[in-house]
Amino acid sequence: MAVRHLDDARLLKEWAYINGKWQNAESGEVIEVTNPAEEQGGEGSVVGCVPRCGAVEARAAIAAARAAFPAWRDLLPQERGRLLRAWGEAMLENRDDLALIMTLEQGKPLHEAKGEIEYAASFLEWFAEEARRVNGEVVNGHLPQRQMLVKRRPVGVTAAITPWNFPSAMITRKAGAALAAGCTMIVRPATETPLSALALAELADRVGIPAGVFSVVPGSRDIVAELCANPVIRTVSFTGSTEVGRTLLRQSADTVKRMSMELGGHAPFIVFPDVDLDDAAAQAVAAKFQTSGQDCLAANRIYVHADVYEEFLALFTRKVQALRVGNGLSEGVDVGPLMNARAVDKCQQHVDDAMAKGARRLYGGGVHELGGLFFDPTVLADVTPAMAISSEETFGPVAAVSRFGSEAELSGLANHAELGLMAYLFTNDHDRVCRITEMLEYGMVAVNCVKVTGGPIPFGGVKQSGLGREGGHWGLDEYLDTKYICAAIKAA
């Protein structure tokens, strides 16, 4: 089904992209991609249909990537960089169409989708430059008459399993690094949002990225199983839940793959009395409600010092009340629909559990008047560790606010037993910044700001929030092997 109002209708692809060709699945089955903003009673408007590929198509993509790897590896890094840069520029030239496709299949407000396209393109620009900086070194040896070299070489064929909440940026952050390093990559996008991935494949094809270097295979879980089990795949990069990450680790164990994983988050947002509370409240809204709260970096637990607790709650609730809920294509919308009915159910379960255990509901708390997959932006106060929302990632527009009295108390509240992706700290006390950032067991900490990610930085978590890092020169490490060469030197 064609999407209306695309300036370039060729960007809507309803086939798999394998070895530089568009094709259907051998099974003949398809996946209907629906618009969550128009989901009513389980029936959604169909945006497009893509093949339900399986292991057969996955193996074909792997074979193509293996065949393409030697030439891509041996291409001068500045040539790989030129192609990546061109790919990113093509994304920016088609920003409006790519954002429209994203909003139609994912639901996020159109202005957020446009921002994601710019964010996604920035990774291709960054790694285009990093391609030429993959250097080795000469080691001062410990043995006589030896020349000792260390080289960094691409691992080979890689795979990316990407999520629905950021359907473009999570591809370019992975593929940009892999292709810059000299690897080839196969992407299995989320079944909810394959159209954004296929649009990127169309642009990759247009700018001349060779056949087999980048493939997109939408479809069933059989694809994931094949990518994990196939010995040709040397690195799997995954963004998604911790539960699924554990499964992928088990499936990849027999082939001892390198695994790069960005998993679940449960970010604390900490407010001390010495900050501008109005600004902190505005930043908390931004950190909580982007992508309708369906963000691994979302501020799931907001801890406010007792001295300013009620004042912060009043400011925060007033700003949440001002958020506009609706179809992401409508002007001025801040919060779009959730992705599916399971997400709505989880939000409701967390609200009901918290209120049953003594939380105050200051705003929202249920399905929005629009119905379907729209959920009210919600503020819960007096949240305690006994409530499910304190330990489980909500992945929706429900803000849980708690008070604390001291840094010692905060230490026991803020750190999560299993997860450690992102934390936010608001204080103007330099010594406190040093103490609290050291205390927080998270891979990333934002101080007095909430927008921190981008091409140059190492994105990732600790504990069960992930393995490895994406972005910066650290992102290349996931796709490079270290080779040591020791050569004897004969005396003259």
N, C-alpha and C positions, 0 to 999 in steps of 0.2 A: 504494500500500500504506500503510495507516494506521500511524502510530507509536504504540506503546502508552505509556500513562502520561502523556500530555500532559493537563494540566488543561484546556487550551483547544485542542481538535483543529482549530479553524479556522485556527490558526497554521501548520499544515502545508498549504502551497499547492503544487499540482502543475500550475500554469498560468503563462503569462507575464502580467505586469501592465502593460498599455499603455493610456494615456488613461483611467485610472481603471476599467478593466474587466479581468476575468480571461479569458484566451483561450488556445486551442491554437495550434500552428504550422500554417500553410497546408500544409506538407509532410506533416503527420500523423506525423512521426517523433518519437521521444522519446529522452531520455537517462535511463538508470538511475543513480540515486545510490546508491552502496553504502557500507557501513560498513567502513572499513579495518581495524578491530579483528577483524572476522570474515572477513577475506580469507584464503582458503586455496587455494593452487594456482590462482590466477587467478579463482576464483569467490567472490563476496562476497554478503553478505545485502543485499537491496535495501531501502533506507530509503524511497525514493519515486521517482517518474518525473516528469520535467518535459519540456515541449516542446523539441524541437531547432529553435529558431527560426533564421532566416537573414536575408538582406538585406531580404526583403519586410516582416518584422516590425520590423526596424530602421528602415526608412523610415517605417513607420506611427508608430513611437514618436517619430521626429524631427519628423514633421508635427504630431503632437499637442503636442510640447514647444514647437514654434514658435508654434502657435496660442495656447498657454497663457501664453507669455512676457510679452506686454504687460500683461496684468492682474496677473500676479505681480510684475513689475517695478514697477508703479505702486501696489501695495499698500503701505500704511504699513509702514515697517521694524519697528515694534513689533508689528504684526499678523503679519508673517512670523516674528518672534521668538516670539510666543505659540504659533504652530503648531509650531515647532521644539521649544519647551520641552515642549509636550504630547506630542509624539512621543517625546522622551527619557523622559518620565515613564511613558508606556505601555510602553517597553522595560523599565524597572525593575519595573513592576508584573507583567510577564510574564517576569521574569528566568529563573526556573527552567525554563520551557518553552523559551525561546530557547536556553538553555545546553544543554538536552537535545538539541534538534535539531542544534546545532553539534557536540556530541560524537559523535552518531550518524553524521554525514556527514563529519566531519573527523578524529575520533579523539582529540583532546586530552582530558586528564583533566577531569572535570566541574567541579572547583573552578577550573581555569584558564578553562574556558568561561564560568562565572559571572563571573569577574573580567573577562573580555573584554566581556561585556554591560554591566557597569558602566562600563568604560573607554569603550565605544562610546557609551553614553548621555551621558557627560560632554562629548563633542564637540558634541552637540546643545544641551546646556545652555550651553556656552561661546559657540557661535555665535548662539544665541538673543539673548544680550546684545550681541554684536558687531554684530548687524544694524543697530542704531540708531547705531552709531559710524562709519558710512561717510560721512565728511565731505569736503568740498572745501576750497578756500581762495581768498582774494583776494590777488592778487599786486601788490606795489608796482611799478608799471610803469616801463618805460624809454622810453615814448613819451608825449607830451603829450596831454591830453584823451582819455584812454582808460580804460575800466574793464576790468580783466583778471581773469577768473575761471577757476578750475580745478575741474572736477567729476570725480567718479569714478562711472562708470556701469557697470551689469552688461553683460558681453560678449554675453549671449544664451543660446543653447542650448549645453549642455555635455554631456560624456560621461565616465563613469568605467569603467575596466576594472580589476576588482579580483581579488585573489589568494585562494587557498584557505587559507592559513595563518592569516589573521585575517579571516574572512569577514563579520563584522559591523562591526568597528572601522574597517576600511579603507573601508567604505561611508559611515559617518557622518562620518568625518573629511573626506571629499570633499564629500558631499552637504550636510552642515551648513554648510560654507563657501559652496558654490555657491548654495544656497537663501537663505542669509542675505544674500548680495550682490544677490539679485534675479534670479538665473539659474534656468533649468529644467535638469533633469539626467536622463539616461538611463544606467542601470547595466547593464553586461554582466558578470555575476558569473562566477567560474571554474566550469568545467563540473563540477568535483568537488564544489563546495559551493554550489549555487544555492538550496537550501532556506532557508538563513539569510537570504539577500537577499530572498527572496519573503516570508518572515515579517515582515521590516521593511516591505515594501511593504503588507502587510495592516494593520500598525499605522499607517502613514502615512495609509492610506485611512480608518481608523477615526477618527483625530483631525481629519480634515477638510482635509488637504492637497489642493488642487484637482486635478482630472483633468488629466493631461498634464504637471504640474509635476515629478513623480517617477515614472519608469517603470523596470521591471526586465525585461530581455529575455535569458533564458538561451538558450544554443545554440551554434551553430557559429562558426568563425573568420570566416565571411562577415559576421557582425554587426560584428566588429572592423574589417574592411576597409571596410564601409559607414560606420562612425562616423569613420574616419580620412579617407575620401575625400569625404564629403558636405560641401559648402561651408556648409551651415546650421550645422553643429557648429563652434563657435569655440574651444573649449578641450577638450582631452582630458587627463584625469588617469589615470595608470597606475601601479600598484604591481606589480612583478614583476622578472624577470631583466633584466640589462643587455643580453643578446642580443636578447630580445624588444623591449626599449625601442628599440634601434637600428632594428629592423624597423618599428616604429610611427612613428618619426621619418621614415623614408623614405616610408611610406605617406601621411603627412600633409603632405609637403613641397609638393605641388601646390596645396593650399588654404591654405598658410601659417598653420597653426593655432598657437595657443599650446599648448605641451606642458608639463604638470606631471608629473614622473616621480620616483618613489622606486624606485631600482634595486638592484642587488646590493650586498652588504656582505661584508667579510672582517675583522671587528673584532679588533684586538689587545687583549689584556688584560695589563697590565704591572704587575708586583709588585716593589717595592723592599724592602730589608731592614728599613726602619724602621716597618713596620705590624704589626698583630696578624695573624699568619699564619693562625690558625684562622679569623678573620673573613674574610680575603681568600680563603681556600679555599672557604668557604661562599658567598661572593659570586660566585666563579668558577663554582661549580656552578649557581647561579641564572642567571647570564648565559649559560651554555652549554646547559643542558638544558631550558629552558622550551620548550613546544611541540615536545618531542622533538628540540630542536636545529634545528627548521625555522623559523628566525627570521632575518631579515636583520640583526638586531642581535646575533645570537649571537656569543659569544666564540670565534672560530675558531682564533686563535693566542694561546697563553698564554705570555708571556715573563716568566721569573722570574730575579731576580738570582742570580748564582752562589753568593753567600754563604749563601743560604737555599733553594737549589734543591731539594736532596734532602728537606729538612724539609717544604717546601711540597708536594712530590710525595706524601709519605706522608700528610699531612693531606687533600689533595685526593682521592687515590685511595680513602681510607677513606670519605669522604663520598659518592663516586660509587658505591661498593659498596653503600651503604645505600639507594640509589634503588630504588624498586619499579616494575617494568615490568608493564604489563597493560592490559586493557580500560579505557578512560577512565571507564566507568560503575561500576567497582569501587572500593570504599572504599580510600583510602590510596595510590592509584596516582600515581606521579610522572611516569612516562614512558609515553606511549601509542605506538601504531603509527606508522610512517611513512605518507606519503600514497599511495605507489604503489611498484611493484617497481623502477622506475628509481632511486628514492631509496635503496632498499636496496642496489642494485648499486653506486651511487656511493660509499656508505659503505664497502662491502667493497673496492672498488678503491683508495680512499685508504688504508685500513688495510694492504692487501697491498703497495702501492707503498712506503709508509713503512717497513714491516718489511723489505722486500727491500733497502732502502737504509740499514738500520742503526738504525731506531728500536726502542726497547724497548716492548713491550706490557705494561702494568702491570695492565690489567683489560679484560675484554670482548674485542671484536675480531671478532665475527661475528653471525650471525642468532641471536636469542634462542631459548631452549628452547621458547617458545610457538610458534615458527615464523611462517609468514605474513609480515606486514610489520613484525614486531617485531625491532628490532636492539638488541644489548647496548649499554648505556652504556659507552663505551670510553675508556681513557686511554692515550695514546701519549707516551712520553718521548723526549728527545734528538732531537726533530724538527729537521731542517735545511732551509735554503732550497731544496735540490735535490729535495725531496719534493713531490709534487703537492699535498698538503694545505696546504702553505705558500703556494701561489699561487692555489688554486681554492677557492671556497666549497663546503663539504661539504653543508650543509643537512641535517644529521643529528646523532645523539648521539655524535660522535667528537671528543674533546678532544685537541688537539695541543699539547704543552708543550715549550718550549725554554728554554735558559739564555742569559743575557747578562752581560757583565762591566762595561760602562761605558755612559754616556749616549751617547757617540759611536757605539759599536757598535749600541746600541738604535735610533738614528736610521736606520741602514741597514736594520734588520730590520723595524721597525714600520710604516713607510709602504709602502703598496701602489702598484705602478706605475699601475694603472688605477682602483682603487676607493678610496672615502673616505667612508664613511657614519658609522660609530660607532667610538670608541675608549674603552677603560677604563684609568684610571691609579690605582694605589694607592701612595701615599706620604704621609707627614706632614710632609715638608720643603716649606715654603712657596715657597722660591726654586726648588726643583726643579719644583714644580707649575707655576710661571710659565714655566720653560724648556721643559718637556716638552709642555705644552698648546700652546705656540706652535709647537713643532717638529712636532707631529702634524698631518698633512694630512687632516683629517676634518671633516665638517660638524658633528659633535656629539662632545663629549668628556665622559665622566663621571669625576669624581674621588672616589674612596673610596665609591662607591655604584654600583648598576647599574640602579636604577629611576629613570628620568629623564623619560620622555615623558608627554604629557598635553595638554589643550586649549590652555593659554596659550603653549606653546613652539614655536619654528620647527623642525619636523622635516624633515630632508633632508640630502643629502650633497653632496660635491664630486667633481670629476673625472667618471668614468663611473658614479658612484653616484646620479646624478640631476640633475634640473633643477627649480629653484623650491623652495618650502617649503610644508609643510602644518602647520596649527595656528597659534594666535595670530592677531594682526592680519595677519601675513605670509600666512597661508593665504587670506585674502580677496583679496589682491592678484592671485592666479592667476585670479580670476573678475571682475576689474574693469578697464575701460579708463579711461584718463585723457583727458578732453576739455577743451581750452583754448578759452575764449571771449574775444574781444577786441572790445569795443563802443566806438564813437566817441561822445564826449559833446560835444554842441554848446554853444558858449558862450552864456550868457544874453543 
